[in-house]
Amino acid sequence: MHSRRSGVSMPLFALRSQHDWGVGDFGAALLFLDTLAKAKQRMWMLLPLLPTMPEDASPYSTLGAFGLNSLFIDMHALPGAMPRSKDEWRRLEAAKTSPHILYSHVFELKEAALHRAWFHFCQHAGVEEKTAFSLFCQQQADWLEDLALFTALALEQKKPWWEWPTALATRQGSALAQARSRLWAQRYFFMWKQWLAHMQWAKIKTKAEALNILLCGDEPFIVAHNSCDAWAHAHLFLRNGILGAPPDDFSAEGQSWGLPYFDFEAHRATGYAWMQQRGRYASLLFHAKRVDHAVGYFRQWVKLDGCAHGQFIPPEEAKQATLGRQHFEVLAQEGEIIAEDLGVIPHFVHHCLEEMGIPGYRVMRWARYDGAYQNPHHYPETSLVTTGTHDTESLKTFWQTCQHWERQAMLAGIPELHGHGAEPEFGPALHSAFIRAALHAKSRYCNFPWFDIFAKETRINTPGTVGIHNWTCRMEQDIESLAHDENAQKTLAWLAEATQAAGR
């Protein structure tokens, strides 16, 4: 990855194709790669593709640290999967044409279809297919067995794992053996879905490599309390407190995320086996990964049970710096990483990452000191420049709603913006100037949220809120139609020229 590259951030769920079932899927991803190649974009940053809770749309509400979300399986041409009633076809059409993802609707449709396809596989698959499935189960058994059993038990017990019968909650051997036998059908159905998803993703990775496009995954910092890993590796996660973020300008009391926190001493005692396993698995799927909440590997902000206020663990800065360096040495063993180092981050964290050659973020709207915006030509080479993230409003919305002095400061600090007015209007000339400013930044990597490329006001997520406006956005038109849209193709052609002119 060590070259000047430009790419795009686009959640897989937001893709739209003529054959999708109301949510972006692996079939749409194959088509999207062609679009990126035409625009000379050589990097695709995704949000987590991990299995998620059916009732939660967030890609960060995962069942664990391994596996792929079966919601993304491409149903087109999957034997036995197609709807069998007029009502199903009607509901499918409603999901496909909806401007937002109707998760509960889509999940129900796809799960029913996958059950039909599974029965078809069991009855009609040849020896070669069944052998391939069996081999996948053997090769991925170190995470797949636990995840399949956890998922089956969660459906059976209908409550968090710590409320299961003690023998199951504490993973006693005889109880697990009985559960595996009792739930064999549910387990194998889950493993078959994982096999399908991994086969389809393998085609995406192969095509990306042929087009010289790097796939960058997103690794959440930690798993949820009610997750497979917190159950299967309970000694690695502490549940006597809540992980969060310290007080800042946006939250006077800090944030509580409702998550456990790492017992890093326990991880160290195992030689960081779980972290290394997660890294090896990610390297099979992606060429690089974004490490979420990078500061958490230096220090965790935890509100312990019975305490009114949170605290840093460890509290001493020297220990934090040592701990972070150790952890990033482990994280960097399995390929290229990009550290999400946004928010309230101590200087020593940035210094450590830069020393180790690990790129951090430069979000243009936040890259200012004492009110003055930093010239992107002076950003650290070991960084990733971007016009926004999945948690920010669009570039267009930012410009239209920020304060007048902010617009003036950006115009003064960013050379490509010189000569433009400080009015709220976000016209084509100013838009192209922002794109060129990012492309010409000194940063090794440049990345654009897909919707910023087209000056759209689409927002992916608003932190601290819950509702249909989060994690449900979709492309306005399908990828096939995009290829014939004259205005869209002009924009992508201009981006390709600008990218090459910037030496990316």
Secondary structure, DSSP 8 states (H G I E B T S, - for coil): --S-EEEEE--GGG---TT-SSS--HHHHHHHHHHHHHTT--EEE----S-B-TT---TTSBS-SSS--GGG---TT-TT-S--SHHHHHHHHHHHH-SS--HHHHHHHHHHHHHHHHHHHHHH--HHHHHHHHHHHHHTHHHHHHHHHHHHHHHHH-S-GGGS-HHHHTT-HHHHHHHHHHTHHHHHHHHHHHHHHHHHHHHHHHHHHHTT-EEEEEE-SS--SSSHHHHHTGGGEEEEEEEEE---SS-TT-EEEEEEEE-HHHHHHTTSHHHHHHHHHHHHH-SEEEESSGGGGT-EEEEETT-SS-EEES--HHHHHHHHHHHHHHHGGGSEEEE---SS--HHHHHHHHHTT--EEEEGGG-EETTEE--GGGS-SSEEEES--TTS--HHHHHHHS-HHHHHHHHHH-GGGTT---SS---HHHHHHHHHHHHTSS-SEEEEEHHHHTT----S--TT--STTSS----SS-HHHHTT-HHHHHHHHHHHHHHHHTT-
